[in-house]
Amino acid sequence: MASFEMDDRKKIGLGLTGFGFCFTCLGVIFLFDKGLLAMGNILFLSGVALTIGLKSTLGFFTKPQNFKGTVSFGAGFFFVIIGWPIIGMILELYGFIVLFSGFWPTLAVFLQRIPILGWVLQHPIFRSLIDRYRGKRVPV
């Protein structure tokens, strides 16, 4: 139970992660503004490090099964910094999907418990997509 407690460091980390996501979205909306995208990346990574801890963050990004995602995310960050934001964001998106692919089933269960969104996700179209992704057999 102690690992779910929210101390100040985790609250700040979640805030930085949220701001990083917002800056990244603004950077995409403003036609791939490299300044906003770079700030979003820095805030996102520092927020993750503060939320789960520096040692856990380094352990997560250096796992052998996460190597492809880490290299892709890092290369994308580099391309954003040098001024090629579209290529950088494509690489970052691929790296993000590969890195966090293990969390998608947990996220799907969490989203289904949100009142209005959960009702929408219980629709047969979405339900079949969720079940297919989770590996359950879906009749065609």
N, CA, C and O atoms as a GROMACS GRO file, in nm:
protein
  560
    1MET      N    1   0.080  -0.120   0.000
    1MET     CA    2   0.000   0.000   0.000
    1MET      C    3   0.085   0.126   0.000
    1MET      O    4   0.040   0.229  -0.050
    2ALA      N    5   0.204   0.121   0.055
    2ALA     CA    6   0.287   0.240   0.067
    2ALA      C    7   0.331   0.294  -0.069
    2ALA      O    8   0.360   0.413  -0.081
    3SER      N    9   0.336   0.208  -0.172
    3SER     CA   10   0.384   0.256  -0.302
    3SER      C   11   0.281   0.343  -0.373
    3SER      O   12   0.316   0.413  -0.468
    4PHE      N   13   0.154   0.340  -0.329
    4PHE     CA   14   0.051   0.420  -0.394
    4PHE      C   15   0.030   0.554  -0.328
    4PHE      O   16  -0.055   0.632  -0.371
    5GLU      N   17   0.104   0.583  -0.223
    5GLU     CA   18   0.089   0.711  -0.156
    5GLU      C   19   0.146   0.822  -0.244
    5GLU      O   20   0.246   0.802  -0.312
    6MET      N   21   0.082   0.936  -0.241
    6MET     CA   22   0.125   1.049  -0.322
    6MET      C   23   0.200   1.149  -0.235
    6MET      O   24   0.138   1.229  -0.165
    7ASP      N   25   0.332   1.144  -0.239
    7ASP     CA   26   0.408   1.246  -0.169
    7ASP      C   27   0.428   1.365  -0.264
    7ASP      O   28   0.386   1.361  -0.380
    8ASP      N   29   0.492   1.469  -0.213
    8ASP     CA   30   0.507   1.591  -0.294
    8ASP      C   31   0.588   1.569  -0.420
    8ASP      O   32   0.560   1.629  -0.523
    9ARG      N   33   0.690   1.483  -0.412
    9ARG     CA   34   0.774   1.456  -0.528
    9ARG      C   35   0.691   1.393  -0.641
    9ARG      O   36   0.707   1.431  -0.757
   10LYS      N   37   0.604   1.298  -0.608
   10LYS     CA   38   0.520   1.235  -0.710
   10LYS      C   39   0.417   1.332  -0.767
   10LYS      O   40   0.386   1.327  -0.886
   11LYS      N   41   0.364   1.419  -0.682
   11LYS     CA   42   0.269   1.518  -0.731
   11LYS      C   43   0.335   1.613  -0.830
   11LYS      O   44   0.278   1.645  -0.935
   12ILE      N   45   0.455   1.658  -0.797
   12ILE     CA   46   0.530   1.745  -0.888
   12ILE      C   47   0.562   1.670  -1.017
   12ILE      O   48   0.552   1.727  -1.126
   13GLY      N   49   0.601   1.544  -1.005
   13GLY     CA   50   0.632   1.463  -1.123
   13GLY      C   51   0.513   1.446  -1.215
   13GLY      O   52   0.526   1.456  -1.337
   14LEU      N   53   0.395   1.421  -1.157
   14LEU     CA   54   0.275   1.409  -1.239
   14LEU      C   55   0.240   1.541  -1.306
   14LEU      O   56   0.195   1.544  -1.420
   15GLY      N   57   0.261   1.652  -1.233
   15GLY     CA   58   0.237   1.784  -1.292
   15GLY      C   59   0.331   1.811  -1.408
   15GLY      O   60   0.288   1.860  -1.513
   16LEU      N   61   0.459   1.780  -1.390
   16LEU     CA   62   0.555   1.800  -1.499
   16LEU      C   63   0.523   1.712  -1.620
   16LEU      O   64   0.536   1.755  -1.734
   17THR      N   65   0.482   1.588  -1.594
   17THR     CA   66   0.444   1.499  -1.703
   17THR      C   67   0.324   1.556  -1.778
   17THR      O   68   0.321   1.553  -1.901
   18GLY      N   69   0.226   1.606  -1.705
   18GLY     CA   70   0.109   1.667  -1.768
   18GLY      C   71   0.145   1.790  -1.849
   18GLY      O   72   0.097   1.808  -1.961
   19PHE      N   73   0.230   1.876  -1.791
   19PHE     CA   74   0.274   1.994  -1.866
   19PHE      C   75   0.353   1.953  -1.990
   19PHE      O   76   0.342   2.017  -2.095
   20GLY      N   77   0.434   1.848  -1.978
   20GLY     CA   78   0.508   1.800  -2.094
   20GLY      C   79   0.416   1.754  -2.205
   20GLY      O   80   0.440   1.781  -2.323
   21PHE      N   81   0.309   1.684  -2.167
   21PHE     CA   82   0.210   1.641  -2.266
   21PHE      C   83   0.142   1.762  -2.330
   21PHE      O   84   0.121   1.765  -2.451
   22CYS      N   85   0.106   1.861  -2.248
   22CYS     CA   86   0.040   1.982  -2.302
   22CYS      C   87   0.132   2.060  -2.395
   22CYS      O   88   0.088   2.104  -2.501
   23PHE      N   89   0.259   2.076  -2.357
   23PHE     CA   90   0.354   2.147  -2.444
   23PHE      C   91   0.373   2.072  -2.575
   23PHE      O   92   0.383   2.134  -2.681
   24THR      N   93   0.377   1.939  -2.568
   24THR     CA   94   0.392   1.861  -2.691
   24THR      C   95   0.271   1.878  -2.780
   24THR      O   96   0.284   1.896  -2.901
   25CYS      N   97   0.152   1.874  -2.722
   25CYS     CA   98   0.030   1.895  -2.801
   25CYS      C   99   0.028   2.035  -2.863
   25CYS      O  100  -0.008   2.051  -2.980
   26LEU      N  101   0.067   2.136  -2.786
   26LEU     CA  102   0.074   2.272  -2.841
   26LEU      C  103   0.176   2.281  -2.953
   26LEU      O  104   0.154   2.349  -3.053
   27GLY      N  105   0.289   2.212  -2.937
   27GLY     CA  106   0.391   2.213  -3.041
   27GLY      C  107   0.341   2.152  -3.170
   27GLY      O  108   0.376   2.198  -3.278
   28VAL      N  109   0.259   2.048  -3.160
   28VAL     CA  110   0.201   1.986  -3.280
   28VAL      C  111   0.095   2.078  -3.340
   28VAL      O  112   0.089   2.096  -3.461
   29ILE      N  113   0.012   2.137  -3.254
   29ILE     CA  114  -0.093   2.228  -3.303
   29ILE      C  115  -0.033   2.348  -3.375
   29ILE      O  116  -0.084   2.392  -3.478
   30PHE      N  117   0.076   2.402  -3.321
   30PHE     CA  118   0.141   2.518  -3.383
   30PHE      C  119   0.240   2.474  -3.489
   30PHE      O  120   0.350   2.529  -3.499
   31LEU      N  121   0.200   2.376  -3.568
   31LEU     CA  122   0.275   2.330  -3.685
   31LEU      C  123   0.418   2.288  -3.650
   31LEU      O  124   0.514   2.333  -3.711
   32PHE      N  125   0.428   2.201  -3.553
   32PHE     CA  126   0.554   2.140  -3.513
   32PHE      C  127   0.659   2.243  -3.474
   32PHE      O  128   0.771   2.242  -3.525
   33ASP      N  129   0.622   2.330  -3.382
   33ASP     CA  130   0.714   2.428  -3.327
   33ASP      C  131   0.819   2.356  -3.244
   33ASP      O  132   0.786   2.291  -3.145
   34LYS      N  133   0.946   2.367  -3.286
   34LYS     CA  134   1.049   2.286  -3.220
   34LYS      C  135   1.076   2.329  -3.076
   34LYS      O  136   1.117   2.246  -2.995
   35GLY      N  137   1.055   2.457  -3.043
   35GLY     CA  138   1.074   2.501  -2.905
   35GLY      C  139   0.974   2.438  -2.811
   35GLY      O  140   1.010   2.388  -2.704
   36LEU      N  141   0.846   2.439  -2.850
   36LEU     CA  142   0.744   2.377  -2.766
   36LEU      C  143   0.762   2.226  -2.757
   36LEU      O  144   0.743   2.168  -2.650
   37LEU      N  145   0.799   2.164  -2.867
   37LEU     CA  146   0.820   2.019  -2.865
   37LEU      C  147   0.938   1.981  -2.776
   37LEU      O  148   0.931   1.883  -2.701
   38ALA      N  149   1.045   2.058  -2.784
   38ALA     CA  150   1.162   2.030  -2.699
   38ALA      C  151   1.127   2.049  -2.550
   38ALA      O  152   1.165   1.967  -2.467
   39MET      N  153   1.054   2.157  -2.519
   39MET     CA  154   1.012   2.178  -2.380
   39MET      C  155   0.921   2.066  -2.333
   39MET      O  156   0.932   2.019  -2.219
   40GLY      N  157   0.831   2.022  -2.420
   40GLY     CA  158   0.742   1.911  -2.385
   40GLY      C  159   0.819   1.784  -2.355
   40GLY      O  160   0.786   1.712  -2.260
   41ASN      N  161   0.921   1.755  -2.435
   41ASN     CA  162   1.003   1.636  -2.411
   41ASN      C  163   1.078   1.645  -2.279
   41ASN      O  164   1.081   1.548  -2.202
   42ILE      N  165   1.138   1.759  -2.253
   42ILE     CA  166   1.214   1.777  -2.129
   42ILE      C  167   1.123   1.765  -2.008
   42ILE      O  168   1.157   1.698  -1.911
   43LEU      N  169   1.007   1.831  -2.013
   43LEU     CA  170   0.914   1.824  -1.901
   43LEU      C  171   0.860   1.683  -1.883
   43LEU      O  172   0.845   1.637  -1.770
   44PHE      N  173   0.830   1.613  -1.992
   44PHE     CA  174   0.778   1.477  -1.982
   44PHE      C  175   0.881   1.384  -1.917
   44PHE      O  176   0.849   1.310  -1.824
   45LEU      N  177   1.004   1.389  -1.966
   45LEU     CA  178   1.107   1.300  -1.910
   45LEU      C  179   1.139   1.332  -1.765
   45LEU      O  180   1.157   1.241  -1.684
   46SER      N  181   1.146   1.460  -1.731
   46SER     CA  182   1.173   1.495  -1.591
   46SER      C  183   1.054   1.459  -1.503
   46SER      O  184   1.074   1.421  -1.387
   47GLY      N  185   0.932   1.469  -1.555
   47GLY     CA  186   0.815   1.429  -1.478
   47GLY      C  187   0.812   1.280  -1.451
   47GLY      O  188   0.779   1.237  -1.341
   48VAL      N  189   0.847   1.200  -1.552
   48VAL     CA  190   0.853   1.055  -1.532
   48VAL      C  191   0.961   1.021  -1.429
   48VAL      O  192   0.940   0.936  -1.342
   49ALA      N  193   1.076   1.087  -1.438
   49ALA     CA  194   1.184   1.061  -1.343
   49ALA      C  195   1.143   1.097  -1.201
   49ALA      O  196   1.177   1.024  -1.107
   50LEU      N  197   1.072   1.206  -1.182
   50LEU     CA  198   1.028   1.243  -1.048
   50LEU      C  199   0.916   1.153  -0.998
   50LEU      O  200   0.907   1.126  -0.878
   51THR      N  201   0.830   1.108  -1.086
   51THR     CA  202   0.717   1.027  -1.044
   51THR      C  203   0.760   0.888  -0.998
   51THR      O  204   0.719   0.844  -0.890
   52ILE      N  205   0.841   0.820  -1.076
   52ILE     CA  206   0.879   0.683  -1.040
   52ILE      C  207   1.019   0.672  -0.983
   52ILE      O  208   1.059   0.565  -0.938
   53GLY      N  209   1.094   0.780  -0.983
   53GLY     CA  210   1.229   0.779  -0.928
   53GLY      C  211   1.333   0.766  -1.038
   53GLY      O  212   1.307   0.706  -1.143
   54LEU      N  213   1.450   0.821  -1.012
   54LEU     CA  214   1.557   0.822  -1.112
   54LEU      C  215   1.607   0.681  -1.142
   54LEU      O  216   1.630   0.646  -1.258
   55LYS      N  217   1.624   0.600  -1.038
   55LYS     CA  218   1.674   0.464  -1.058
   55LYS      C  219   1.577   0.379  -1.138
   55LYS      O  220   1.618   0.305  -1.228
   56SER      N  221   1.449   0.389  -1.107
   56SER     CA  222   1.347   0.315  -1.182
   56SER      C  223   1.336   0.364  -1.325
   56SER      O  224   1.315   0.285  -1.417
   57THR      N  225   1.351   0.495  -1.345
   57THR     CA  226   1.345   0.550  -1.481
   57THR      C  227   1.461   0.498  -1.565
   57THR      O  228   1.441   0.454  -1.678
   58LEU      N  229   1.581   0.503  -1.510
   58LEU     CA  230   1.696   0.451  -1.583
   58LEU      C  231   1.683   0.302  -1.608
   58LEU      O  232   1.720   0.253  -1.714
   59GLY      N  233   1.631   0.229  -1.510
   59GLY     CA  234   1.609   0.086  -1.528
   59GLY      C  235   1.507   0.058  -1.637
   59GLY      O  236   1.523  -0.036  -1.716
   60PHE      N  237   1.401   0.139  -1.642
   60PHE     CA  238   1.298   0.120  -1.745
   60PHE      C  239   1.353   0.146  -1.884
   60PHE      O  240   1.329   0.067  -1.976
   61PHE      N  241   1.427   0.255  -1.901
   61PHE     CA  242   1.477   0.290  -2.034
   61PHE      C  243   1.594   0.204  -2.079
   61PHE      O  244   1.624   0.200  -2.198
   62THR      N  245   1.662   0.135  -1.987
   62THR     CA  246   1.777   0.054  -2.025
   62THR      C  247   1.747  -0.096  -2.026
   62THR      O  248   1.839  -0.176  -2.042
   63LYS      N  249   1.621  -0.135  -2.009
   63LYS     CA  250   1.586  -0.277  -2.020
   63LYS      C  251   1.615  -0.324  -2.162
   63LYS      O  252   1.593  -0.249  -2.257
   64PRO      N  253   1.664  -0.447  -2.178
   64PRO     CA  254   1.692  -0.496  -2.314
   64PRO      C  255   1.568  -0.498  -2.405
   64PRO      O  256   1.580  -0.470  -2.524
   65GLN      N  257   1.450  -0.530  -2.351
   65GLN     CA  258   1.332  -0.534  -2.436
   65GLN      C  259   1.284  -0.394  -2.473
   65GLN      O  260   1.204  -0.380  -2.566
   66ASN      N  261   1.330  -0.290  -2.404
   66ASN     CA  262   1.291  -0.152  -2.434
   66ASN      C  263   1.397  -0.079  -2.516
   66ASN      O  264   1.386   0.041  -2.538
   67PHE      N  265   1.500  -0.150  -2.561
   67PHE     CA  266   1.611  -0.085  -2.631
   67PHE      C  267   1.565  -0.016  -2.759
   67PHE      O  268   1.605   0.098  -2.786
   68LYS      N  269   1.481  -0.083  -2.838
   68LYS     CA  270   1.435  -0.025  -2.964
   68LYS      C  271   1.355   0.103  -2.939
   68LYS      O  272   1.372   0.202  -3.010
   69GLY      N  273   1.268   0.101  -2.839
   69GLY     CA  274   1.189   0.219  -2.807
   69GLY      C  275   1.272   0.333  -2.753
   69GLY      O  276   1.249   0.449  -2.786
   70THR      N  277   1.371   0.300  -2.669
   70THR     CA  278   1.458   0.402  -2.611
   70THR      C  279   1.540   0.471  -2.719
   70THR      O  280   1.552   0.594  -2.721
   71VAL      N  281   1.598   0.392  -2.809
   71VAL     CA  282   1.679   0.450  -2.918
   71VAL      C  283   1.591   0.535  -3.009
   71VAL      O  284   1.632   0.643  -3.051
   72SER      N  285   1.472   0.488  -3.039
   72SER     CA  286   1.382   0.564  -3.126
   72SER      C  287   1.339   0.695  -3.059
   72SER      O  288   1.338   0.800  -3.123
   73PHE      N  289   1.304   0.689  -2.931
   73PHE     CA  290   1.263   0.810  -2.859
   73PHE      C  291   1.380   0.908  -2.850
   73PHE      O  292   1.361   1.028  -2.869
   74GLY      N  293   1.499   0.858  -2.820
   74GLY     CA  294   1.616   0.945  -2.812
   74GLY      C  295   1.653   1.007  -2.945
   74GLY      O  296   1.689   1.125  -2.952
   75ALA      N  297   1.644   0.928  -3.052
   75ALA     CA  298   1.673   0.982  -3.185
   75ALA      C  299   1.569   1.088  -3.224
   75ALA      O  300   1.603   1.189  -3.284
   76GLY      N  301   1.444   1.063  -3.189
   76GLY     CA  302   1.340   1.161  -3.216
   76GLY      C  303   1.362   1.290  -3.141
   76GLY      O  304   1.344   1.399  -3.196
   77PHE      N  305   1.403   1.280  -3.015
   77PHE     CA  306   1.434   1.398  -2.936
   77PHE      C  307   1.549   1.476  -3.000
   77PHE      O  308   1.546   1.599  -3.007
   78PHE      N  309   1.650   1.404  -3.047
   78PHE     CA  310   1.764   1.467  -3.113
   78PHE      C  311   1.720   1.541  -3.240
   78PHE      O  312   1.762   1.654  -3.264
   79PHE      N  313   1.634   1.477  -3.321
   79PHE     CA  314   1.587   1.541  -3.443
   79PHE      C  315   1.502   1.664  -3.414
   79PHE      O  316   1.507   1.762  -3.489
   80VAL      N  317   1.425   1.662  -3.305
   80VAL     CA  318   1.348   1.781  -3.268
   80VAL      C  319   1.442   1.895  -3.231
   80VAL      O  320   1.420   2.010  -3.270
   81ILE      N  321   1.547   1.863  -3.156
   81ILE     CA  322   1.642   1.966  -3.111
   81ILE      C  323   1.717   2.028  -3.228
   81ILE      O  324   1.740   2.149  -3.229
   82ILE      N  325   1.757   1.947  -3.327
   82ILE     CA  326   1.835   2.003  -3.438
   82ILE      C  327   1.749   2.072  -3.544
   82ILE      O  328   1.802   2.130  -3.638
   83GLY      N  329   1.616   2.065  -3.528
   83GLY     CA  330   1.532   2.142  -3.618
   83GLY      C  331   1.453   2.063  -3.720
   83GLY      O  332   1.400   2.121  -3.814
   84TRP      N  333   1.442   1.932  -3.703
   84TRP     CA  334   1.360   1.848  -3.790
   84TRP      C  335   1.246   1.790  -3.708
   84TRP      O  336   1.246   1.671  -3.677
   85PRO      N  337   1.148   1.872  -3.672
   85PRO     CA  338   1.047   1.828  -3.575
   85PRO      C  339   0.951   1.720  -3.626
   85PRO      O  340   0.906   1.638  -3.546
   86ILE      N  341   0.920   1.718  -3.753
   86ILE     CA  342   0.824   1.618  -3.802
   86ILE      C  343   0.886   1.478  -3.796
   86ILE      O  344   0.823   1.384  -3.748
   87ILE      N  345   1.009   1.465  -3.844
   87ILE     CA  346   1.078   1.336  -3.836
   87ILE      C  347   1.098   1.297  -3.690
   87ILE      O  348   1.081   1.181  -3.653
   88GLY      N  349   1.136   1.395  -3.608
   88GLY     CA  350   1.156   1.369  -3.466
   88GLY      C  351   1.030   1.321  -3.397
   88GLY      O  352   1.036   1.228  -3.316
   89MET      N  353   0.917   1.382  -3.427
   89MET     CA  354   0.792   1.342  -3.362
   89MET      C  355   0.746   1.204  -3.409
   89MET      O  356   0.688   1.128  -3.331
   90ILE      N  357   0.771   1.170  -3.534
   90ILE     CA  358   0.737   1.036  -3.582
   90ILE      C  359   0.820   0.932  -3.508
   90ILE      O  360   0.767   0.830  -3.464
   91LEU      N  361   0.950   0.958  -3.494
   91LEU     CA  362   1.036   0.865  -3.420
   91LEU      C  363   0.997   0.857  -3.273
   91LEU      O  364   0.996   0.749  -3.215
   92GLU      N  365   0.966   0.972  -3.213
   92GLU     CA  366   0.925   0.973  -3.074
   92GLU      C  367   0.795   0.898  -3.052
   92GLU      O  368   0.781   0.825  -2.954
   93LEU      N  369   0.700   0.916  -3.142
   93LEU     CA  370   0.573   0.845  -3.131
   93LEU      C  371   0.593   0.695  -3.139
   93LEU      O  372   0.535   0.620  -3.061
   94TYR      N  373   0.675   0.650  -3.233
   94TYR     CA  374   0.706   0.507  -3.243
   94TYR      C  375   0.774   0.458  -3.114
   94TYR      O  376   0.737   0.353  -3.061
   95GLY      N  377   0.871   0.533  -3.066
   95GLY     CA  378   0.939   0.494  -2.942
   95GLY      C  379   0.846   0.491  -2.823
   95GLY      O  380   0.855   0.402  -2.738
   96PHE      N  381   0.756   0.588  -2.815
   96PHE     CA  382   0.659   0.593  -2.705
   96PHE      C  383   0.568   0.471  -2.708
   96PHE      O  384   0.542   0.411  -2.604
   97ILE      N  385   0.521   0.434  -2.828
   97ILE     CA  386   0.434   0.318  -2.840
   97ILE      C  387   0.508   0.191  -2.801
   97ILE      O  388   0.453   0.106  -2.731
   98VAL      N  389   0.632   0.177  -2.846
   98VAL     CA  390   0.709   0.057  -2.812
   98VAL      C  391   0.742   0.053  -2.663
   98VAL      O  392   0.730  -0.052  -2.600
   99LEU      N  393   0.781   0.167  -2.606
   99LEU     CA  394   0.817   0.169  -2.464
   99LEU      C  395   0.699   0.139  -2.373
   99LEU      O  396   0.713   0.064  -2.276
  100PHE      N  397   0.585   0.196  -2.402
  100PHE     CA  398   0.472   0.186  -2.312
  100PHE      C  399   0.366   0.088  -2.359
  100PHE      O  400   0.251   0.095  -2.315
  101SER      N  401   0.402  -0.004  -2.449
  101SER     CA  402   0.304  -0.100  -2.500
  101SER      C  403   0.253  -0.194  -2.392
  101SER      O  404   0.141  -0.244  -2.402
  102GLY      N  405   0.330  -0.219  -2.290
  102GLY     CA  406   0.286  -0.305  -2.181
  102GLY      C  407   0.180  -0.242  -2.093
  102GLY      O  408   0.112  -0.312  -2.018
  103PHE      N  409   0.165  -0.110  -2.100
  103PHE     CA  410   0.069  -0.040  -2.015
  103PHE      C  411  -0.067  -0.023  -2.082
  103PHE      O  412  -0.162   0.018  -2.014
  104TRP      N  413  -0.081  -0.051  -2.210
  104TRP     CA  414  -0.207  -0.027  -2.280
  104TRP      C  415  -0.323  -0.108  -2.222
  104TRP      O  416  -0.431  -0.051  -2.205
  105PRO      N  417  -0.307  -0.238  -2.189
  105PRO     CA  418  -0.421  -0.310  -2.130
  105PRO      C  419  -0.465  -0.250  -1.996
  105PRO      O  420  -0.585  -0.242  -1.968
  106THR      N  421  -0.370  -0.208  -1.915
  106THR     CA  422  -0.404  -0.144  -1.787
  106THR      C  423  -0.478  -0.014  -1.812
  106THR      O  424  -0.575   0.017  -1.742
  107LEU      N  425  -0.432   0.062  -1.909
  107LEU     CA  426  -0.499   0.189  -1.943
  107LEU      C  427  -0.641   0.164  -1.994
  107LEU      O  428  -0.732   0.240  -1.962
  108ALA      N  429  -0.660   0.058  -2.073
  108ALA     CA  430  -0.793   0.027  -2.125
  108ALA      C  431  -0.890  -0.006  -2.011
  108ALA      O  432  -1.004   0.039  -2.013
  109VAL      N  433  -0.845  -0.082  -1.914
  109VAL     CA  434  -0.930  -0.115  -1.799
  109VAL      C  435  -0.962   0.011  -1.720
  109VAL      O  436  -1.075   0.030  -1.677
  110PHE      N  437  -0.863   0.097  -1.700
  110PHE     CA  438  -0.885   0.222  -1.627
  110PHE      C  439  -0.986   0.310  -1.700
  110PHE      O  440  -1.076   0.366  -1.636
  111LEU      N  441  -0.972   0.324  -1.832
  111LEU     CA  442  -1.063   0.409  -1.909
  111LEU      C  443  -1.206   0.354  -1.910
  111LEU      O  444  -1.302   0.431  -1.918
  112GLN      N  445  -1.221   0.222  -1.901
  112GLN     CA  446  -1.354   0.163  -1.899
  112GLN      C  447  -1.427   0.192  -1.768
  112GLN      O  448  -1.549   0.181  -1.762
  113ARG      N  449  -1.354   0.229  -1.664
  113ARG     CA  450  -1.416   0.257  -1.535
  113ARG      C  451  -1.457   0.404  -1.521
  113ARG      O  452  -1.521   0.441  -1.422
  114ILE      N  453  -1.421   0.488  -1.616
  114ILE     CA  454  -1.463   0.629  -1.614
  114ILE      C  455  -1.608   0.633  -1.663
  114ILE      O  456  -1.638   0.576  -1.768
  115PRO      N  457  -1.699   0.700  -1.589
  115PRO     CA  458  -1.842   0.689  -1.617
  115PRO      C  459  -1.884   0.704  -1.764
  115PRO      O  460  -1.931   0.606  -1.822
  116ILE      N  461  -1.871   0.817  -1.826
  116ILE     CA  462  -1.922   0.836  -1.962
  116ILE      C  463  -1.834   0.764  -2.064
  116ILE      O  464  -1.884   0.697  -2.154
  117LEU      N  465  -1.705   0.778  -2.050
  117LEU     CA  466  -1.613   0.713  -2.143
  117LEU      C  467  -1.625   0.561  -2.134
  117LEU      O  468  -1.613   0.492  -2.236
  118GLY      N  469  -1.647   0.509  -2.016
  118GLY     CA  470  -1.663   0.366  -1.998
  118GLY      C  471  -1.784   0.312  -2.073
  118GLY      O  472  -1.778   0.203  -2.130
  119TRP      N  473  -1.894   0.388  -2.072
  119TRP     CA  474  -2.013   0.345  -2.145
  119TRP      C  475  -1.986   0.341  -2.295
  119TRP      O  476  -2.032   0.251  -2.364
  120VAL      N  477  -1.912   0.438  -2.344
  120VAL     CA  478  -1.879   0.441  -2.487
  120VAL      C  479  -1.789   0.323  -2.522
  120VAL      O  480  -1.808   0.258  -2.624
  121LEU      N  481  -1.691   0.296  -2.436
  121LEU     CA  482  -1.597   0.186  -2.464
  121LEU      C  483  -1.662   0.049  -2.450
  121LEU      O  484  -1.605  -0.050  -2.496
  122GLN      N  485  -1.778   0.039  -2.388
  122GLN     CA  486  -1.849  -0.088  -2.378
  122GLN      C  487  -1.928  -0.120  -2.505
  122GLN      O  488  -1.983  -0.229  -2.518
  123HIS      N  489  -1.934  -0.024  -2.600
  123HIS     CA  490  -2.001  -0.047  -2.727
  123HIS      C  491  -1.932  -0.164  -2.798
  123HIS      O  492  -1.810  -0.178  -2.789
  124PRO      N  493  -2.007  -0.249  -2.867
  124PRO     CA  494  -1.949  -0.369  -2.929
  124PRO      C  495  -1.830  -0.342  -3.022
  124PRO      O  496  -1.738  -0.424  -3.029
  125ILE      N  497  -1.830  -0.230  -3.092
  125ILE     CA  498  -1.717  -0.200  -3.182
  125ILE      C  499  -1.589  -0.182  -3.102
  125ILE      O  500  -1.487  -0.244  -3.132
  126PHE      N  501  -1.595  -0.098  -3.001
  126PHE     CA  502  -1.477  -0.074  -2.918
  126PHE      C  503  -1.441  -0.196  -2.836
  126PHE      O  504  -1.323  -0.226  -2.816
  127ARG      N  505  -1.542  -0.268  -2.789
  127ARG     CA  506  -1.519  -0.386  -2.707
  127ARG      C  507  -1.440  -0.491  -2.785
  127ARG      O  508  -1.349  -0.553  -2.730
  128SER      N  509  -1.475  -0.511  -2.912
  128SER     CA  510  -1.404  -0.610  -2.992
  128SER      C  511  -1.259  -0.568  -3.016
  128SER      O  512  -1.170  -0.652  -3.017
  129LEU      N  513  -1.236  -0.437  -3.035
  129LEU     CA  514  -1.098  -0.390  -3.052
  129LEU      C  515  -1.016  -0.410  -2.926
  129LEU      O  516  -0.901  -0.452  -2.931
  130ILE      N  517  -1.077  -0.378  -2.811
  130ILE     CA  518  -1.006  -0.394  -2.684
  130ILE      C  519  -0.977  -0.540  -2.657
  130ILE      O  520  -0.866  -0.575  -2.616
  131ASP      N  521  -1.076  -0.627  -2.680
  131ASP     CA  522  -1.055  -0.770  -2.656
  131ASP      C  523  -0.952  -0.827  -2.752
  131ASP      O  524  -0.874  -0.914  -2.713
  132ARG      N  525  -0.952  -0.781  -2.876
  132ARG     CA  526  -0.854  -0.830  -2.973
  132ARG      C  527  -0.713  -0.791  -2.931
  132ARG      O  528  -0.619  -0.870  -2.944
  133TYR      N  529  -0.698  -0.667  -2.880
  133TYR     CA  530  -0.566  -0.622  -2.838
  133TYR      C  531  -0.520  -0.698  -2.715
  133TYR      O  532  -0.401  -0.728  -2.702
  134ARG      N  533  -0.610  -0.728  -2.624
  134ARG     CA  534  -0.574  -0.798  -2.501
  134ARG      C  535  -0.549  -0.946  -2.525
  134ARG      O  536  -0.506  -1.016  -2.433
  135GLY      N  537  -0.575  -0.997  -2.646
  135GLY     CA  538  -0.544  -1.135  -2.679
  135GLY      C  539  -0.661  -1.230  -2.660
  135GLY      O  540  -0.643  -1.351  -2.674
  136LYS      N  541  -0.779  -1.178  -2.629
  136LYS     CA  542  -0.895  -1.267  -2.616
  136LYS      C  543  -0.946  -1.302  -2.754
  136LYS      O  544  -0.933  -1.224  -2.849
  137ARG      N  545  -1.005  -1.420  -2.766
  137ARG     CA  546  -1.059  -1.464  -2.893
  137ARG      C  547  -1.192  -1.395  -2.918
  137ARG      O  548  -1.283  -1.401  -2.835
  138VAL      N  549  -1.204  -1.329  -3.033
  138VAL     CA  550  -1.325  -1.256  -3.068
  138VAL      C  551  -1.389  -1.324  -3.188
  138VAL      O  552  -1.324  -1.341  -3.290
  139PRO      N  553  -1.519  -1.365  -3.177
  139PRO     CA  554  -1.583  -1.425  -3.294
  139PRO      C  555  -1.602  -1.323  -3.405
  139PRO      O  556  -1.638  -1.208  -3.380
  140VAL      N  557  -1.578  -1.366  -3.527
  140VAL     CA  558  -1.586  -1.275  -3.641
  140VAL      C  559  -1.720  -1.278  -3.707
  140VAL      O  560  -1.742  -1.206  -3.804
   0.00000   0.00000   0.00000
